[in-house]
Amino acid sequence: MADIDLYVDPVCPFAWVTARWLLDSAEDDHTVSLRQMSLAMLNDGHTIDADHEPMITRSRRIGRVFAAATQRYGHDAFTPLYLALGSRLHPRGPHTEDDAVTAAAIDATGLDPTLIDAMGDTRYDAAVARDHDASQTALGGRGGSPIIAIDGHGFGGPVLTAPPGPQHATELLHAVITAATTPGFAALQRPYQGPPTITTPEERH
């Protein structure tokens, strides 16, 4: 059994595909904890192109809600809220509205609806920064979402552009665990493969 931490920015679609694969594949065989990192914090002080500005703004605002939720309810609130948000946010259409889907996720998780107020509350930025710093420490350097740490061995990724089928999902998890725990293994990377394909639970079964 492996102890696996997956650091995700709640608004990152690549992390969403990875998180769903990991949670579905690990089942009871491994211990999986989802933890927060922040693309907004990662890019503080860096020039952001116009195409990515909406994502960074979304990261900053929604990240505060997750910080507020974990401060009030503890870390156990993170994963249910993440799953409730992701299923609404990531099948993103032209009319997807960040505030509305975040409020719906809070409601679906049974949390205090006033958590939505944290979106504009800069007092939570310090908590987001602390969680983000923990992700960078786990990686051992600067990296984006997602970051995986297996039995204390941190790596960027895995980045998935589509959820693997049932057989490949389990095989991929075994391969990632083997690679992460192999002494001397450092990195495995491909060029950018395009945006992820987001599926609904109904489409996966």
C-alpha positions in Angstrom: 0.0 0.0 0.0 1.3 3.4 -1.0 0.6 6.8 0.7 -0.2 9.2 -2.2 -0.7 12.9 -2.0 -2.0 14.7 -5.1 -1.7 18.5 -5.0 -4.3 20.1 -7.3 -5.5 23.5 -8.1 -9.3 23.1 -7.9 -9.7 25.0 -11.2 -7.1 23.0 -13.2 -8.8 20.7 -15.8 -5.7 18.5 -16.2 -5.6 17.9 -12.4 -9.3 17.0 -12.5 -8.7 14.2 -14.9 -5.7 13.0 -12.9 -7.6 13.1 -9.6 -10.6 11.2 -10.9 -8.2 8.5 -12.3 -6.3 8.3 -9.1 -9.3 8.1 -6.8 -11.0 5.5 -9.0 -7.9 3.4 -9.4 -6.5 3.5 -5.9 -9.8 2.3 -4.2 -8.9 0.6 -1.0 -5.4 -0.5 -2.1 -3.7 2.8 -1.4 -4.2 5.9 0.8 -4.9 9.0 -1.3 -5.1 12.5 -0.1 -6.0 15.5 -2.3 -4.3 18.7 -1.3 -4.4 22.3 -2.5 -1.9 24.1 -4.6 -2.4 27.3 -6.5 -1.7 28.3 -10.1 -2.3 31.9 -9.0 0.4 31.7 -6.3 2.7 29.9 -8.7 2.4 32.7 -11.2 2.7 35.6 -8.7 5.3 38.0 -10.1 5.3 36.5 -13.5 3.8 37.9 -16.7 0.5 36.1 -17.7 -0.7 36.1 -21.2 -4.2 37.2 -22.0 -5.4 33.6 -22.7 -4.4 32.4 -19.2 -5.6 35.4 -17.2 -9.1 34.1 -16.6 -7.7 30.8 -15.3 -5.4 32.7 -12.9 -8.3 34.8 -11.7 -10.4 31.8 -11.2 -7.6 30.0 -9.3 -7.2 33.0 -6.9 -11.0 33.4 -6.2 -12.0 29.7 -5.9 -8.8 28.8 -4.1 -9.9 31.2 -1.3 -13.1 29.2 -0.9 -11.2 26.0 -0.4 -8.9 27.6 2.1 -11.9 28.9 4.0 -13.6 25.5 3.9 -10.5 23.6 5.2 -10.0 26.2 8.0 -13.6 25.8 9.2 -14.1 22.1 8.7 -10.7 20.6 8.5 -8.9 18.9 5.6 -11.6 16.3 5.3 -13.8 18.9 3.6 -11.4 19.4 0.7 -12.0 16.3 -1.4 -15.9 16.3 -1.2 -15.9 20.0 -2.2 -13.3 19.4 -4.9 -15.4 16.6 -6.4 -18.6 18.6 -6.2 -17.0 21.6 -7.8 -15.1 19.7 -10.5 -18.2 17.9 -11.8 -19.8 21.3 -12.3 -16.8 23.4 -13.4 -14.8 21.3 -15.7 -17.4 20.2 -18.3 -17.1 23.9 -19.0 -19.5 25.5 -21.5 -19.8 29.1 -22.7 -22.4 29.9 -20.0 -20.5 28.3 -17.0 -20.4 30.9 -14.3 -17.7 30.5 -11.6 -19.7 32.0 -8.7 -22.8 29.9 -9.5 -21.0 26.6 -9.8 -19.0 27.2 -6.7 -22.1 28.1 -4.7 -23.8 24.9 -6.0 -20.8 22.8 -5.0 -20.8 24.3 -1.5 -24.5 23.5 -1.2 -24.1 20.0 -2.6 -21.4 19.3 0.0 -23.6 20.6 2.9 -21.2 23.3 3.9 -22.1 26.8 5.1 -23.3 28.7 2.1 -21.6 31.9 3.3 -18.2 30.2 2.3 -18.9 31.8 -1.1 -18.0 35.1 0.4 -14.4 34.0 0.6 -14.0 34.4 -3.1 -13.4 38.1 -2.7 -11.7 37.9 0.8 -7.9 38.4 0.5 -7.5 37.3 4.1 -7.5 33.7 2.9 -4.6 34.3 0.5 -2.0 33.6 3.2 -3.6 30.1 3.8 -3.6 29.4 0.1 0.0 30.4 -0.1 0.9 28.0 2.8 -0.8 25.1 1.1 0.9 26.0 -2.2 4.3 26.2 -0.6 3.7 22.7 0.8 3.1 21.5 -2.8 6.4 23.0 -3.9 8.3 21.5 -1.0 6.8 18.1 -1.8 8.0 18.5 -5.4 11.4 19.9 -4.4 11.1 22.8 -6.8 8.7 25.0 -8.8 5.9 23.1 -10.6 2.3 23.4 -11.6 -0.9 21.3 -11.2 -1.0 18.4 -10.5 1.9 17.3 -8.3 2.0 13.8 -7.0 4.0 12.6 -4.0 4.2 8.8 -3.4 5.6 7.6 -0.2 7.4 11.0 0.0 8.8 11.0 -3.5 7.4 14.1 -5.4 7.0 14.5 -9.2 5.2 16.9 -11.5 2.1 15.2 -13.0 0.9 12.8 -14.0 -0.8 14.9 -16.6 -3.7 13.1 -18.4 -5.6 14.4 -21.4 -8.3 11.8 -21.0 -9.3 9.2 -18.4 -7.8 5.8 -19.2 -10.0 2.8 -19.5 -10.4 0.4 -16.5 -7.5 -1.9 -17.4 -5.1 0.9 -18.3 -6.1 2.9 -15.3 -4.9 0.3 -12.9 -1.8 -0.5 -14.9 -0.9 3.2 -15.1 -1.2 3.6 -11.3 1.1 0.6 -10.8 3.6 2.1 -13.2 3.5 5.5 -11.6 4.1 3.9 -8.1 6.9 1.8 -9.5 8.6 4.8 -11.1 8.2 7.0 -8.1 9.7 4.5 -5.7 12.5 3.4 -8.0 15.8 4.9 -6.8 17.3 7.2 -9.3 14.1 7.8 -11.3 13.9 11.5 -12.0 11.5 12.5 -14.7 9.4 11.4 -17.7 7.9 14.0 -19.9 6.2 14.5 -23.3 5.5 17.7 -25.3 2.1 19.4 -24.7 -0.7 17.1 -26.0 -3.5 19.6 -26.0 -6.4 20.3 -23.5 -7.9 17.4 -21.6 -11.1 15.6 -22.6 -13.6 16.0 -19.7 -16.2 13.2 -19.3 -19.1 13.0 -16.9 -19.6 9.9 -14.6 -22.3 8.7 -17.0 -19.9 8.8 -19.9 -17.3 6.8 -18.0 -19.6 3.8 -17.4 
